[in-house]
Amino acid sequence: MATHTLDITKEHCPMTFVKTKLKLAQIAEGDILEVLLTEGEPLNNVPKSAKEQGYNVLSVEHVDGNIHKVTIKK
């Protein structure tokens, strides 16, 4: 099992989940993806969309300022 990181703090919806989904497609089953994103739309949409797609959202944590980390298991 490996852990991957994706920084989408500079992206805006709908590209935030598009990039997250592309990265999830590249990693192995059981791997972990840590997504760094900003609060607001990305923070609301990425975890919700990941759950709707059948991924396991392990945690949503505040990192610094308006940056948050969403941890998703494929």
Buried (B, 14 or more C-beta within 10 A) or exposed (E): EEEBEBEBBEBEBEEBBEBBBEBBEEBEEEBBBBBBBBEEBBBEBBBEBBEEEEBEBEEBEEEEEEBBBBBBBB
